[in-house]
Amino acid sequence: MAIIDLFSKRQKALRNEMPDVYTYNEIPTPLRAQVVHILRDLFGFPQRYDINGCLQSFEKIHDLLCREYGVFHLSSQIMEGPDEKVIDFLMNQASHEEVLDTIEVSFRFASVRMTSNYNGPQLPRKVFENAVAELNARFRERGIGYQYESGEIMRVDSQLIHAEVVKPALALLTAKEYAGANAEFLKAFEHYRKGDTKECLNECLKAFESTMKAICTKRKWAFKPTDAAKELIEICLKNDLIPPLIQSHIGGVRAALESGIPTVRNRLSGHGQGATVVNVLPHYASYMLHLTATTIQFLVESEKALP
């Protein structure tokens, strides 16, 4: 089912109440409820004679989890149906890892139901693909660093990267002179969470350029308001923004900055697509997002180190 951009979501975004980085050790109740809705899309509700395979599906999910956990029931309400037991467990289990287990096993079983040799009602591939897409979008929307891919729940990016790169970059950008870059970088994260990968690249470039313009303004280095990344990088290099200790690496740093953020954005996202629709893959956008954070952190810290 398509995700609706509700009024309340837009207001939270305006108030900067959306999560700025991923968390990994909590699955909030609203997300759990959204997963239940997705599972109902996949397996449906119980019907007479179980003609849609709902009870059979949840029973297999329930029994598999019970066997792995070494228990006989997931829920204390033993008179509940298998669908209710699985849902009750998903909604109330304290362990976020076991909640993720439940999601993973449910989606794995759904993928089995797509095969032609499954003994029961077959699940249309499109229904499964839509469910996976919504699940991953819901994870991003809530700022939870997981996604379902290739039959497994996987971490999205490294917690270390978020802790050591993204958070410091955001902290540095809270200074008044970097307000524009801060807003643009947060927008890039928001676009990434929503799956708008091309817009994510656009905002990454804006944040990168705004950071350099803010430094130029602060240091009173002459630049034109229309200067793009290439010109701004040149100005920063000429004014020794790179610490003297690594002057010999200026060429390499400059190449990384120029080819990393601006060139990728210009080639993939900043120009017309032509006859072929250009897709920016999520892992590509993720790479650019973290490269931008690393570069911003480097530039701001280098500016602080200048006399």
PyMOL commands that set and color helices and strands:
alter all, ss='L'
color gray80, all
select helices_A, chain A and resi 7-14+29-43+48-50+54-69+82-92+96-112+125-141+159-172+176-194+197-219+229-238+244-268+282-305
alter helices_A, ss='H'
color red, helices_A
select strands_A, chain A and resi 146-149+152-155
alter strands_A, ss='S'
color yellow, strands_A
deselect
rebuild
show_as cartoon
